[in-house]
Amino acid sequence: MLTVSNISKAYGSRILFEDASFQVNSGDRIGLVGPNGAGKTTLFSLILQHETPDAGTVNFEKNVSVGHLPQESAPAGNETVLELAIGITPEIAELQKTIRSWDSAHLGAEIDHHDNVHARYDELGGYQLEPRAKKILIGLSFREKDFNRPLREMSGGWIMRAHLARLLTQQPDLLILDEPTNHLDLESLQWFQEYLKNYPGGIILISHDRNFLNQLVGQILEIRQSKLIRYRGNYDEYLVQRAASEQQLLSAYKNQQREIEHMMDFVNRFRAKNTKAAQAQSKLKQIERMEKIEAPVNDEKKIKFRFPQPQRSGLKVITLEDVRHAYGENVIYSGIEFEAEREQRVVLVGPNGAGKSTLLKILAGVLPVQGGSRTLGHNVKTGYYSQHRVEMLKPERTVFEEGLDTPQHITEEFVRTVLGSFLFRGDDIFKKVSVLSGGEKSRLALVKLLLDPPNVLLMDEPTTHLDMASIDALIAALIQFHGTIIFISHDVHFIRAISSHVVRVDAGRLIHFAGGYDYYLQKTSAVSAQAALTAGTTAAPDKVKIASENRPSYKNKEQKRFEAEERQARSRVRKAQHDVVHQLEKQILVMEERQKETAAEMEKPETYDKPGLAARLNRELGDISTDLADLTAKWEAEAAKLLEMDGKQV
């Protein structure tokens, strides 16, 4: 479908690609990864022929259609949401006009023409476009009353969703998506993820959402050191394979460097002696002929630091009682109750428009309480992270000056480190705030919040505009944070890492789940399945109302005996699965020990005094790395089965 052959691209002295190649076949699901600035978006521009490579070619098969979703700034005109989503081509528009104006009195030879018009319209998918577009718009959380709204009236995030709906409606042979989840909430993201799993064409995508990549892609294409390296599997499998490859490459590099060092010792010792000069010269030529192994470069080094900690609060940090809130006649909440305690990590989930952001703003005090009460606990200081916080930045300051502007006692070096972990690197820290993009301002506001944290953090989509390394840095900061966190996010990896409590916001109600995100999924899927069973149908989980978790049940002795036998059977199966996982863990430990011992042997100078030993050890280390990667993949699969068993027994 797409073949990229030996492309090179440079901007001045900065080389993005050099002799890079890859191929995309029909049905491929490829995640494009690489550090910030590696050239991911540039590669998309080359594929789309918005830019021309310095060398090499980009070729599509004949008649392949391509759809592209940019990361930001899709245009908005006078068309309605539905008109944009349908994406009518000039030919379809002309056929529609002909059909609508057709007079039923036309007879004779014109009937054939009439049939031809309808046949062509049907061939282009005209009759399916509107129903398909409406289904996709609803999946992306548009309401039916929004379908006929002019697009220019909507926010940038909704405009991007409408353009995404247009792409999905058109169903091109190849989808090229640049951060497609940035403007989606959690529920529309889940719908989008499932939709793409069944998409008939090929997909290449850039995403910093590792859960999204894990669920969707079967290949990873990494941009590294100006090359394109392909890995089979999802993102987690790519990390395992890359680590094994790095270990093998590092061992080979060290091996070659020692070999060169020994040969140069010989050259330096004997090049001045007449009897050995020829041999010394031969050694030099041998070194020159060697195909040099480049040392592996870790583009995503882990940055570790400890953030300042807030003052300790009382046990109860924030309480809402009988709170009411409305926008005009649109009542969002009527008499809700909410309470959060010290060091609790609460994620707010629920459908778009349910009121999650409104609740967060009420908790933060950004929106006044219209009815009822909001009470802060002893010694509580709240901090709200959203676009509103960007307004607190001073345009005349540099990024570095804003980072230093904190009452906390921190060093300039620490501020540089934190700014670097949130993508402000090199001379970027001397940029004026006034020239920063919206995403850069959001990242800087997040840094300032973490450098002087309150003891109650309220955050609305904090991972937007962050790459994976920065998300990991944020997770590390929040894990060590000794305060309360209440947040909204569509990044499942981030939610799983941070949340210990879930509150579902739906139709003005707050439903609490005293566990993390996986616990919430288990409970809601179990309730949905039970509701479907009771109704005698296989209703989709998102269409089933969440019932009470405390519904009483009455069981006879036979039911109890049967359930006890079932529990025993599950326990036996779980024990067997646990043994499988345990055995794999033991094998991995043994293999890792062998890997360390072999690597240590290769580092000893005397190894290279024995002919062939270094080469044999290098081959053995390569075999160990391959076996270890296979064992780790098996362990992950079996451990996932065990985790699933444990989840079903909750």
C-alpha positions as CSV (number, residue, x, y, z in Angstrom):
1,M,0.0,0.0,0.0
2,L,2.8,2.4,0.9
3,T,6.6,2.0,0.4
4,V,9.1,4.5,1.8
5,S,12.6,3.7,0.2
6,N,15.9,5.0,1.4
7,I,14.7,8.5,2.4
8,S,17.0,11.1,3.8
9,K,16.0,14.5,5.3
10,A,18.0,17.2,7.0
11,Y,17.5,20.7,8.2
12,G,20.9,22.3,8.0
13,S,23.3,20.2,10.1
14,R,20.4,18.4,11.8
15,I,19.8,15.0,10.2
16,L,16.4,13.6,10.8
17,F,16.5,10.6,8.4
18,E,19.3,8.9,6.6
19,D,18.7,6.1,4.2
20,A,15.5,5.1,6.0
21,S,13.0,2.6,4.7
22,F,9.7,0.9,5.7
23,Q,6.5,-0.5,4.1
24,V,2.9,-0.4,5.1
25,N,0.5,-3.2,4.0
26,S,-3.3,-3.3,4.0
27,G,-4.5,-3.9,7.6
28,D,-1.3,-2.9,9.3
29,R,-1.6,-1.1,12.6
30,I,1.7,0.8,13.2
31,G,2.7,3.1,16.1
32,L,5.3,5.7,15.3
33,V,7.5,6.5,18.3
34,G,10.6,8.4,19.1
35,P,11.8,11.2,21.4
36,N,10.4,14.7,21.0
37,G,11.9,16.3,18.0
38,A,13.0,13.0,16.4
39,G,11.0,13.7,13.2
40,K,7.7,11.9,13.7
41,T,5.5,14.7,12.3
42,T,8.1,15.4,9.6
43,L,7.9,11.8,8.5
44,F,4.1,12.2,8.1
45,S,4.7,15.4,6.0
46,L,7.0,13.4,3.7
47,I,4.5,10.6,3.4
48,L,1.7,13.1,2.6
49,Q,4.1,14.9,0.2
50,H,3.7,18.2,2.0
51,E,7.5,18.1,2.1
52,T,10.1,16.5,-0.3
53,P,12.8,14.1,1.0
54,D,16.4,15.1,0.2
55,A,16.9,11.6,-1.2
56,G,14.8,8.5,-1.6
57,T,11.2,8.0,-2.6
58,V,7.7,7.7,-1.2
59,N,5.3,5.6,-3.3
60,F,1.7,4.6,-2.9
61,E,-0.1,1.8,-4.8
62,K,-2.5,3.0,-7.5
63,N,-5.8,4.3,-6.3
64,V,-4.9,4.1,-2.6
65,S,-6.9,6.8,-0.6
66,V,-5.2,8.5,2.4
67,G,-6.8,10.3,5.3
68,H,-4.8,12.5,7.6
69,L,-5.6,14.0,11.0
70,P,-3.1,16.7,12.1
71,Q,-2.2,17.2,15.7
72,E,-3.7,20.7,15.9
73,S,-5.5,23.5,14.0
74,A,-8.0,21.8,11.7
75,P,-10.0,24.5,9.8
76,A,-13.6,25.5,10.6
77,G,-15.8,27.1,8.0
78,N,-19.5,27.8,7.6
79,E,-20.5,24.1,7.3
80,T,-22.4,22.3,10.0
81,V,-21.0,19.5,12.1
82,L,-22.9,16.9,10.1
83,E,-22.0,18.4,6.8
84,L,-18.3,18.3,7.6
85,A,-18.6,14.8,9.0
86,I,-20.3,13.5,5.8
87,G,-17.4,15.0,3.8
88,I,-19.4,15.3,0.6
89,T,-17.1,15.4,-2.5
90,P,-18.0,17.6,-5.5
91,E,-19.3,14.6,-7.5
92,I,-21.5,13.4,-4.6
93,A,-22.9,16.9,-4.2
94,E,-23.8,17.2,-7.9
95,L,-25.4,13.7,-7.8
96,Q,-27.4,14.7,-4.7
97,K,-28.6,17.9,-6.4
98,T,-29.7,15.9,-9.5
99,I,-31.6,13.3,-7.5
100,R,-33.4,15.9,-5.3
101,S,-34.5,18.0,-8.3
102,W,-35.6,14.9,-10.3
103,D,-39.1,15.2,-11.6
104,S,-41.1,12.0,-11.5
105,A,-42.7,12.9,-14.8
106,H,-39.4,12.2,-16.7
107,L,-40.0,9.1,-18.8
108,G,-38.6,7.3,-21.8
109,A,-34.9,7.4,-22.5
110,E,-34.3,9.5,-19.4
111,I,-35.2,6.6,-17.2
112,D,-31.9,4.9,-18.0
113,H,-30.1,8.1,-17.1
114,H,-32.1,8.2,-13.8
115,D,-31.0,4.6,-13.0
116,N,-27.4,5.5,-13.8
117,V,-27.4,8.5,-11.5
118,H,-28.8,6.4,-8.6
119,A,-26.3,3.6,-9.3
120,R,-23.3,6.0,-9.3
121,Y,-24.5,7.7,-6.1
122,D,-24.9,4.3,-4.5
123,E,-21.5,3.2,-5.8
124,L,-19.9,6.2,-4.1
125,G,-21.5,5.3,-0.8
126,G,-23.9,8.2,-0.9
127,Y,-26.8,6.4,0.8
128,Q,-24.6,5.2,3.6
129,L,-22.7,8.4,4.3
130,E,-25.2,10.2,6.5
131,P,-26.2,7.3,8.8
132,R,-22.5,6.3,9.2
133,A,-21.5,9.9,10.0
134,K,-24.2,10.2,12.6
135,K,-23.2,7.0,14.3
136,I,-19.6,8.1,14.4
137,L,-20.5,11.6,15.7
138,I,-22.5,10.0,18.5
139,G,-19.5,7.7,19.3
140,L,-17.3,10.8,19.6
141,S,-19.8,12.2,22.1
142,F,-21.6,14.7,19.9
143,R,-25.2,15.2,20.7
144,E,-27.9,15.1,18.0
145,K,-28.8,18.7,18.6
146,D,-25.2,19.6,17.7
147,F,-25.4,18.0,14.2
148,N,-26.8,21.2,12.6
149,R,-24.7,23.7,14.5
150,P,-22.2,25.7,12.4
151,L,-18.7,24.4,13.1
152,R,-17.3,27.9,13.7
153,E,-19.4,28.1,16.9
154,M,-17.5,25.2,18.5
155,S,-14.3,25.0,20.5
156,G,-11.0,23.8,18.9
157,G,-11.3,20.4,20.6
158,W,-14.8,19.8,19.1
159,I,-13.6,21.0,15.7
160,M,-10.9,18.4,15.8
161,R,-13.4,15.7,16.8
162,A,-15.6,16.7,13.8
163,H,-12.6,16.4,11.4
164,L,-11.9,13.0,13.0
165,A,-15.5,12.0,12.3
166,R,-15.1,13.1,8.7
167,L,-12.0,10.8,8.3
168,L,-13.8,7.8,9.8
169,T,-16.9,8.4,7.7
170,Q,-14.8,8.5,4.5
171,Q,-12.9,5.3,5.4
172,P,-9.7,5.9,3.5
173,D,-7.4,2.9,2.7
174,L,-4.7,4.4,5.0
175,L,-5.3,6.5,8.1
176,I,-2.5,8.8,9.2
177,L,-3.2,10.1,12.7
178,D,-1.1,12.5,14.7
179,E,-2.1,12.4,18.4
180,P,-5.7,11.6,17.7
181,T,-6.7,11.1,21.4
182,N,-5.6,14.6,22.5
183,H,-9.1,16.1,22.3
184,L,-11.1,13.0,23.4
185,D,-12.6,12.3,26.8
186,L,-12.2,8.9,28.4
187,E,-15.5,7.5,27.1
188,S,-15.2,8.7,23.5
189,L,-11.6,7.5,23.6
190,Q,-12.8,4.0,24.5
191,W,-15.3,4.1,21.7
192,F,-12.7,5.3,19.2
193,Q,-10.2,2.6,20.3
194,E,-12.8,-0.2,19.7
195,Y,-13.8,1.4,16.3
196,L,-10.2,1.4,15.1
197,K,-9.7,-2.3,16.1
198,N,-12.3,-3.1,13.4
199,Y,-11.2,-0.5,10.9
200,P,-10.9,-2.0,7.4
201,G,-7.9,-0.1,6.3
202,G,-4.3,0.4,7.4
203,I,-3.3,2.8,10.2
204,I,-0.1,4.7,11.1
205,L,-0.4,6.8,14.2
206,I,1.6,8.9,16.6
207,S,0.4,8.8,20.2
208,H,1.8,9.4,23.7
209,D,-1.0,7.3,25.2
210,R,0.8,3.9,25.8
211,N,-2.5,2.1,26.7
212,F,-4.0,3.2,23.4
213,L,-0.9,1.9,21.5
214,N,-1.0,-1.4,23.5
215,Q,-4.6,-2.0,22.7
216,L,-4.4,-1.1,19.0
217,V,-1.0,-1.6,17.2
218,G,0.7,-4.7,16.1
219,Q,3.9,-3.0,15.1
220,I,6.1,-0.2,16.4
221,L,8.2,1.9,14.0
222,E,10.9,3.7,16.0
223,I,12.8,6.8,14.8
224,R,16.3,6.4,16.3
225,Q,19.6,7.9,15.4
226,S,18.2,8.9,11.9
227,K,17.0,5.3,11.2
228,L,13.6,3.7,11.1
229,I,13.6,0.5,13.2
230,R,10.6,-1.9,13.1
231,Y,9.5,-4.0,16.0
232,R,6.7,-6.6,16.1
233,G,4.1,-6.3,18.8
234,N,2.5,-3.5,20.9
235,Y,4.3,-0.8,22.8
236,D,5.1,-2.9,25.9
237,E,6.5,-5.7,23.7
238,Y,8.6,-3.1,21.9
239,L,10.1,-1.9,25.2
240,V,11.2,-5.5,26.0
241,Q,12.6,-6.1,22.6
242,R,14.4,-2.8,22.5
243,A,16.0,-3.4,25.9
244,A,17.2,-6.8,24.8
245,S,18.6,-5.3,21.6
246,E,20.3,-2.5,23.5
247,Q,22.0,-5.0,25.8
248,Q,23.2,-7.1,22.9
249,L,24.4,-4.1,21.0
250,L,26.2,-2.7,24.0
251,S,28.0,-6.0,24.6
252,A,29.0,-6.1,20.9
253,Y,30.2,-2.5,21.1
254,K,32.3,-3.1,24.2
255,N,33.7,-6.3,22.6
256,Q,34.8,-4.5,19.5
257,Q,36.3,-1.6,21.5
258,R,38.4,-4.0,23.5
259,E,39.5,-5.8,20.4
260,I,40.5,-2.4,18.8
261,E,42.3,-1.4,22.0
262,H,44.4,-4.6,22.1
263,M,45.3,-4.2,18.4
264,M,46.3,-0.6,19.0
265,D,48.5,-1.7,22.0
266,F,50.3,-4.0,19.5
267,V,50.6,-1.3,17.0
268,N,52.0,1.3,19.5
269,R,54.4,-1.3,20.9
270,F,55.9,-2.6,17.7
271,R,55.4,-0.1,14.9
272,A,58.9,1.3,15.5
273,K,60.6,-2.1,15.3
274,N,61.8,-3.2,11.9
275,T,60.9,-6.8,12.5
276,K,57.3,-6.1,13.6
277,A,56.5,-2.9,11.6
278,A,54.8,-4.8,8.8
279,Q,52.5,-6.6,11.3
280,A,51.7,-3.4,13.1
281,Q,50.8,-1.8,9.8
282,S,48.6,-4.8,9.0
283,K,46.8,-4.4,12.3
284,L,46.1,-0.7,11.5
285,K,44.6,-1.7,8.2
286,Q,42.5,-4.4,9.9
287,I,41.1,-1.7,12.3
288,E,40.3,0.6,9.4
289,R,38.4,-2.2,7.5
290,M,36.3,-3.0,10.5
291,E,32.6,-2.1,10.3
292,K,32.4,0.0,13.4
293,I,29.6,-0.6,15.9
294,E,28.0,2.5,17.2
295,A,27.4,2.7,20.9
296,P,23.7,2.5,21.8
297,V,22.2,5.8,22.8
298,N,19.4,5.9,25.3
299,D,17.1,8.7,24.1
300,E,14.7,8.4,27.0
301,K,16.9,8.5,30.1
302,K,14.9,8.4,33.4
303,I,15.1,11.7,35.2
304,K,14.7,11.2,39.0
305,F,14.1,14.1,41.4
306,R,12.0,14.8,44.5
307,F,9.5,17.6,44.3
308,P,8.8,20.0,47.3
309,Q,6.1,18.6,49.6
310,P,3.0,20.6,50.8
311,Q,2.0,21.3,54.4
312,R,0.0,18.5,56.0
313,S,-3.8,19.0,56.0
314,G,-6.5,17.6,58.3
315,L,-8.1,14.2,57.5
316,K,-11.1,15.6,55.7
317,V,-9.9,18.0,53.1
318,I,-13.0,19.0,51.1
319,T,-16.7,18.5,51.5
320,L,-19.7,19.3,49.3
321,E,-23.2,19.2,50.9
322,D,-26.5,19.5,49.0
323,V,-24.7,21.4,46.2
324,R,-26.7,22.7,43.3
325,H,-25.3,24.1,40.1
326,A,-27.0,25.2,36.8
327,Y,-26.1,27.1,33.7
328,G,-29.2,29.1,33.1
329,E,-32.1,26.6,32.9
330,N,-29.7,23.7,32.4
331,V,-29.4,22.1,35.8
332,I,-26.1,20.1,36.1
333,Y,-26.3,19.1,39.8
334,S,-29.2,19.2,42.3
335,G,-28.3,18.2,45.9
336,I,-25.0,16.3,45.4
337,E,-22.7,15.2,48.2
338,F,-19.0,14.7,48.0
339,E,-16.1,14.2,50.4
340,A,-12.4,13.7,49.9
341,E,-9.8,12.7,52.5
342,R,-6.1,13.4,52.9
343,E,-3.8,11.6,50.4
344,Q,-6.8,10.2,48.5
345,R,-6.4,9.9,44.7
346,V,-9.7,10.4,43.0
347,V,-10.4,10.2,39.3
348,L,-13.6,11.6,37.9
349,V,-15.0,9.6,35.0
350,G,-18.2,9.6,33.0
351,P,-19.7,10.6,29.6
352,N,-18.9,13.9,27.9
353,G,-21.1,16.7,29.2
354,A,-22.0,14.9,32.4
355,G,-20.4,17.7,34.5
356,K,-16.9,16.4,35.4
357,S,-15.1,19.7,34.7
358,T,-17.9,21.6,36.4
359,L,-17.5,19.5,39.6
360,L,-13.7,20.0,39.5
361,K,-14.2,23.8,39.3
362,I,-16.7,23.8,42.2
363,L,-14.2,21.8,44.3
364,A,-11.5,24.2,43.3
365,G,-13.6,27.2,44.2
366,V,-13.3,28.5,40.6
367,L,-17.1,28.3,40.3
368,P,-19.1,29.6,43.2
369,V,-21.5,27.3,45.0
370,Q,-25.0,28.3,43.9
371,G,-26.8,26.2,46.5
372,G,-25.6,24.1,49.4
373,S,-22.1,24.4,50.9
374,R,-18.4,23.8,50.1
375,T,-16.2,23.3,53.2
376,L,-12.4,23.0,53.2
377,G,-10.7,21.0,56.0
378,H,-8.1,22.1,58.5
379,N,-5.0,23.7,56.8
380,V,-6.2,22.9,53.3
381,K,-4.7,24.8,50.3
382,T,-6.2,23.9,46.9
383,G,-4.5,24.3,43.5
384,Y,-6.4,24.0,40.2
385,Y,-4.6,23.0,37.0
386,S,-6.4,24.0,33.8
387,Q,-6.2,26.6,31.0
388,H,-7.2,29.2,33.7
389,R,-3.8,28.7,35.3
390,V,-2.1,29.8,32.1
391,E,-3.4,33.3,32.7
392,M,-1.3,33.6,35.8
393,L,2.0,33.4,33.8
394,K,3.7,36.8,33.1
395,P,4.3,37.3,29.4
396,E,7.5,39.4,29.8
397,R,9.3,36.6,31.8
398,T,11.3,33.8,30.4
399,V,10.4,30.1,31.0
400,F,13.4,29.9,33.4
401,E,12.3,33.0,35.3
402,E,8.8,31.6,35.7
403,G,10.2,28.4,37.0
404,L,12.4,30.2,39.6
405,D,9.4,32.3,40.8
406,T,8.4,30.1,43.7
407,P,8.5,30.6,47.5
408,Q,10.1,27.1,47.8
409,H,13.9,27.0,48.4
410,I,15.1,25.3,45.2
411,T,18.3,25.6,43.1
412,E,18.6,26.8,39.6
413,E,19.9,23.3,38.6
414,F,16.8,21.7,40.0
415,V,14.5,24.1,38.1
416,R,16.5,23.3,34.9
417,T,16.1,19.6,35.5
418,V,12.3,19.8,36.1
419,L,11.8,22.1,33.1
420,G,13.8,19.6,30.9
421,S,11.7,16.7,32.0
422,F,8.6,18.7,30.8
423,L,10.2,19.3,27.3
424,F,11.8,22.7,28.0
425,R,15.4,21.8,26.9
426,G,18.5,23.8,25.9
427,D,17.7,27.3,24.8
428,D,14.0,26.8,25.2
429,I,14.2,27.9,28.8
430,F,15.1,31.4,27.7
431,K,12.0,31.8,25.5
432,K,9.6,34.6,26.6
433,V,6.3,33.4,27.9
434,S,4.6,35.6,25.3
435,V,5.9,33.6,22.4
436,L,5.0,30.1,23.8
437,S,2.3,28.0,22.2
438,G,-0.8,27.1,24.2
439,G,0.6,23.6,24.9
440,E,4.0,25.1,26.1
441,K,2.1,27.5,28.4
442,S,0.1,24.5,29.8
443,R,3.3,22.6,30.5
444,L,4.9,25.6,32.2
445,A,1.9,26.1,34.4
446,L,2.1,22.4,35.4
447,V,5.8,22.8,36.3
448,K,5.0,25.9,38.5
449,L,2.2,23.9,40.3
450,L,4.5,21.0,41.1
451,L,7.4,23.3,42.3
452,D,5.0,24.9,44.8
453,P,2.3,22.3,45.3
454,P,-0.8,22.9,47.4
455,N,-2.0,20.0,49.6
456,V,-5.1,19.4,47.4
457,L,-4.3,19.2,43.7
458,L,-7.3,19.5,41.3
459,M,-6.2,18.7,37.7
460,D,-8.1,18.7,34.4
461,E,-6.4,16.6,31.7
462,P,-2.8,17.3,32.9
463,T,-1.1,14.9,30.4
464,T,-2.2,16.7,27.3
465,H,0.8,18.1,25.4
466,L,3.2,15.8,27.3
467,D,5.3,13.0,25.7
468,M,5.7,9.6,27.4
469,A,8.9,10.5,29.3
470,S,7.2,13.7,30.6
471,I,4.1,11.7,31.6
472,D,6.3,9.3,33.5
473,A,8.0,12.3,35.2
474,L,4.6,13.6,36.2
475,I,3.5,10.2,37.5
476,A,6.7,9.9,39.6
477,A,6.1,13.4,41.0
478,L,2.4,12.6,41.9
479,I,3.3,9.2,43.4
480,Q,5.7,10.9,45.9
481,F,3.2,13.7,46.5
482,H,1.9,13.7,50.1
483,G,-1.4,15.4,49.5
484,T,-4.8,14.8,47.9
485,I,-5.3,14.5,44.2
486,I,-8.7,14.9,42.3
487,F,-8.3,14.7,38.6
488,I,-9.9,14.2,35.1
489,S,-7.9,12.3,32.4
490,H,-8.4,10.3,29.3
491,D,-4.9,8.6,29.6
492,V,-5.6,5.1,31.0
493,H,-2.0,4.5,31.8
494,F,-1.9,7.7,33.9
495,I,-5.3,6.9,35.5
496,R,-4.1,3.4,36.5
497,A,-0.8,4.7,37.9
498,I,-2.4,7.4,40.1
499,S,-6.0,6.7,41.0
500,S,-7.1,4.8,44.2
501,H,-10.7,5.9,44.0
502,V,-13.1,6.4,41.1
503,V,-16.2,8.7,41.0
504,R,-18.5,8.2,38.0
505,V,-20.3,11.4,37.1
506,D,-23.5,10.7,35.2
507,A,-26.8,12.5,34.8
508,G,-26.2,14.7,37.8
509,R,-25.3,11.7,40.1
510,L,-22.0,10.8,41.7
511,I,-21.3,7.1,42.0
512,H,-18.3,6.1,44.2
513,F,-16.1,3.1,43.7
514,A,-13.6,2.5,46.5
515,G,-10.8,1.2,44.3
516,G,-8.7,2.0,41.3
517,Y,-9.6,2.1,37.6
518,D,-9.4,-1.7,37.1
519,Y,-11.7,-2.2,40.1
520,Y,-14.1,0.3,38.6
521,L,-14.0,-1.6,35.2
522,Q,-14.6,-4.9,36.9
523,K,-17.6,-3.6,38.9
524,T,-19.3,-1.8,36.0
525,S,-18.8,-4.7,33.6
526,A,-20.2,-7.1,36.2
527,V,-23.2,-4.9,36.8
528,S,-23.8,-4.4,33.0
529,A,-23.6,-8.2,32.4
530,Q,-26.0,-8.8,35.2
531,A,-28.4,-6.2,33.9
532,A,-28.2,-7.7,30.4
533,L,-28.8,-11.2,31.8
534,T,-31.8,-10.0,33.8
535,A,-33.2,-8.3,30.7
536,G,-32.6,-11.4,28.6
537,T,-30.4,-9.6,26.2
538,T,-26.7,-8.8,25.4
539,A,-27.0,-5.1,25.8
540,A,-23.8,-3.1,25.4
541,P,-22.2,-2.1,28.8
542,D,-22.4,1.7,27.9
543,K,-26.2,1.4,27.4
544,V,-26.9,-0.2,30.8
545,K,-27.6,1.9,33.9
546,I,-25.2,1.3,36.8
547,A,-27.1,-0.3,39.6
548,S,-26.4,-0.3,43.3
549,E,-23.4,-2.3,44.5
550,N,-25.3,-3.3,47.7
551,R,-28.3,-5.1,46.3
552,P,-29.3,-7.9,48.8
553,S,-29.5,-11.5,47.5
554,Y,-31.1,-14.6,49.0
555,K,-29.7,-18.0,48.3
556,N,-30.8,-21.5,49.1
557,K,-28.4,-24.3,50.3
558,E,-28.1,-25.8,46.9
559,Q,-27.0,-22.5,45.4
560,K,-24.5,-22.0,48.2
561,R,-23.0,-25.5,47.7
562,F,-22.8,-25.0,44.0
563,E,-21.1,-21.6,44.4
564,A,-18.6,-23.1,47.0
565,E,-17.6,-25.9,44.4
566,E,-17.2,-23.2,41.8
567,R,-14.9,-21.2,44.1
568,Q,-12.8,-24.3,44.8
569,A,-12.5,-25.1,41.1
570,R,-11.4,-21.5,40.4
571,S,-9.0,-21.7,43.2
572,R,-7.4,-24.8,41.8
573,V,-7.1,-23.2,38.3
574,R,-5.6,-20.1,39.8
575,K,-3.0,-22.1,41.8
576,A,-2.0,-23.9,38.6
577,Q,-1.7,-20.5,36.8
578,H,0.3,-19.1,39.7
579,D,2.7,-22.0,39.5
580,V,3.2,-21.4,35.8
581,V,4.0,-17.7,36.5
582,H,6.3,-18.6,39.4
583,Q,8.3,-21.1,37.2
584,L,8.7,-18.5,34.5
585,E,9.9,-16.0,37.1
586,K,12.5,-18.5,38.3
587,Q,13.7,-19.1,34.7
588,I,14.0,-15.4,34.1
589,L,16.1,-14.9,37.3
590,V,18.4,-17.7,36.2
591,M,18.7,-16.3,32.7
592,E,19.4,-12.8,34.0
593,E,22.1,-14.1,36.3
594,R,23.7,-15.9,33.3
595,Q,23.4,-12.7,31.3
596,K,25.3,-10.8,34.0
597,E,28.0,-13.5,34.4
598,T,28.5,-13.6,30.6
599,A,28.7,-9.8,30.3
600,A,31.2,-9.8,33.2
601,E,33.4,-12.4,31.4
602,M,33.4,-10.2,28.3
603,E,34.6,-7.3,30.4
604,K,37.7,-9.1,31.6
605,P,40.9,-8.3,29.6
606,E,42.1,-11.9,29.8
607,T,39.1,-13.1,27.8
608,Y,40.6,-11.6,24.6
609,D,43.9,-13.5,25.1
610,K,42.1,-16.8,24.4
611,P,41.4,-17.2,20.6
612,G,37.7,-17.4,19.8
613,L,36.5,-17.0,23.4
614,A,35.2,-13.4,23.0
615,A,33.3,-14.3,19.9
616,R,31.7,-17.3,21.6
617,L,30.7,-15.3,24.6
618,N,29.2,-12.6,22.4
619,R,27.1,-15.2,20.5
620,E,26.1,-16.7,23.9
621,L,25.1,-13.3,25.2
622,G,23.0,-12.6,22.0
623,D,21.2,-16.0,22.5
624,I,20.6,-15.2,26.2
625,S,19.1,-11.8,25.3
626,T,16.8,-13.4,22.7
627,D,15.7,-16.2,25.1
628,L,15.2,-13.7,27.9
629,A,13.0,-11.5,25.7
630,D,10.9,-14.6,24.8
631,L,10.6,-15.7,28.4
632,T,9.6,-12.2,29.5
633,A,6.9,-12.0,26.8
634,K,5.6,-15.4,28.0
635,W,5.7,-14.2,31.6
636,E,3.8,-11.1,30.8
637,A,1.1,-13.1,29.0
638,E,0.7,-15.6,31.8
639,A,0.8,-12.9,34.5
640,A,-1.9,-11.1,32.7
641,K,-4.1,-14.3,32.8
642,L,-3.4,-14.6,36.5
643,L,-4.3,-10.9,37.0
644,E,-7.5,-11.5,35.0
645,M,-8.4,-14.5,37.3
646,D,-7.8,-12.4,40.4
647,G,-10.0,-9.6,38.9
648,K,-12.9,-12.0,38.3
649,Q,-12.7,-13.2,41.9
650,V,-13.0,-9.7,43.4
